[in-house]
């Protein structure tokens, strides 16, 4: 048995960058672990093998990711020069009533990137709910980029182009 911080310390040093972020996101979500706890532990072991990798991974960890694909999607955006997105953004209407929670995005510019797993395409009830949700978000001025597993795996440039275009449309000043 180890603490969540020790588990994160070990996995973050040993796994590839992408896998470490995915696993540590899930560990943080499941246990409430904060990256500061892992940083404190790493400070006690400055010469540990893989410590450089761990220090590269920790700023990328976000316990708000609700799936490995959301973690991968967030890394794709960051690695390609887009501003650091927030996770699980709560969107409210003009009266303060809850409308939706979006996977990843930039609240400042009202741009969301939503990973849609298979159930979003195959379940008629979920599909209908998604259509209504999209209409409500659009009415509030949000631009939504919907992403499938195939796009994330084989056509990430499409996601990036759409995200850049949406951010620029909403007033973001991007370097790339």
N, C-alpha and C positions, 0 to 999 in steps of 0.2 A: 504494500500500500504506500502511495505517495500523496502529497498534497497536489491540488490542481496546479499551483505555481511550479512545483518541481516537475510535474508531468510536462507542462508547457516549456519549461527550461530545457528538458531533455529532447522533446520532440522538435522544438524550434531550432535546435542545433543540428539535428540529424536528418530531418526531412528536407526535400527540395524546397525552394522558396515558395512555390505555388502550393504544394501539399501542406507545408507548414502553416501558411496563412489559412487554408481551408480548415485544417484540423484545429488550430488555435481559435479561430472564429467560433467553431462548434463548441470547443471546451469552455470558452468564455460565456457563450450563450447558455450552456447547460449548468454551469457552476457559479456564475456571477464573478468569475475571476476577472481581475483588472490587470492590465498590462504593467501597471506600476509595481505590482507584487512580483512579477517576473523580472523586471528591471532591478529591483532590490536584490533578488536572489542572484542575478547575473553579476551584480557589483561585488558579491562575496566570492565569486569564482572568475576573476578577470582573465585568467589564462586557460580556461576550459576549452577543449577542442570544440570547434563550431560556434564559438561565442560571437564571431563577426557575423555569421549568418543570422544568428538569433537577433542581434542588434539591428540587422537590416529588416527582419521580418516584423518585429514588435510594433513599429509605427504603422504598419499596414493592417494590423489585427483589429477587427471590429465585431464585437459580440452581437451586433444587430443583424448580421447575416443569418438568414433562416434556412439556407441550403448551400451545399458546396457550389452550385452553379451561381448563386448570388455572389459568393466570395470571388469566384473566377471572373465574373462580370465586372466586379468592382476593381479587381487587379488590372483587367484589360483597360479600363478607363484611365486609371492612374498611370499605368505604364506608358500610355500613349499621350501623356501631357495634359489630360483634362484635369480641372480642379478636383480636389478630394471630395467625393460625394458623401452625403449623409445616408444612413440606413434607416429604414422604417419610419419615414416621415409621416406624421399625422396631418392630414389635410382637413380643414374645417371650412364651412361655408361662411358667408358674411355675418350670420347670426351666431357663429361659434359652435354650430352643431357639427358633429363628426360626419365626414363624407367618406373618407378612405384612408388607408395607410399604404403608402407606396414603398416598394422594395428599396430602391436606391434613387438618389436624385440630388437636386440642388434647389432647395426651397427658395433661396434668394431669387432665382430666375424662373421658378415654377416649371422645372424640367424633371421628368421622372423616367427612369429606365426600369421596366418591369420584366422579370423573367417569368415566362409562362410555361409551366410544365405541361405534360401531356393532358392532364385533366382539364386544363383550360381550353383545349381544342376538342376533346372527345366527349365531355359531359355536357349535354344540352342545357341543363340547369345552370351550371357554372358559366357556360358560354353566354347565356342570356344575362346573368348577373354581371359578367365582365363588360358586356356591351353597355349596360346602364351605368355602371361605374365609370367607364371611359367617357361617356357623355357628360356626366356630372363634373368630372375633373376638367374636361375641355371647357365647359361653361364657366368654370372658375378661373380660366386662363392658363391652365396647365397644358404643356405639351408632353405627350406620353410616347416613349419609344418602347415598343413591345419586342421582346427577344425570345426566340425559340432555341431549343438545344442545338438544332442543326446550324443555326446562324452563329451561335457562340463557338461551336466546334469548327465549322468550315468557312464561315464568312464573317469573321470579326470586323473586317474593314467596313462592312455595311453598318454595323452597330456604331462604330466610331464616327463614320460620316454623318449618320443621323443624329448622334449626340452633339457633334460639333455644330451642325446646322441648327438644331433646336436651341442650343445655348446661345449662339450668335443672334438668332431670331428674337430671343428673349432679352437681349442686351448684354450678354457676357462678352468681355473682351479677351479673346484667346490668343496665345502666341502662335499656335500652329494653324 
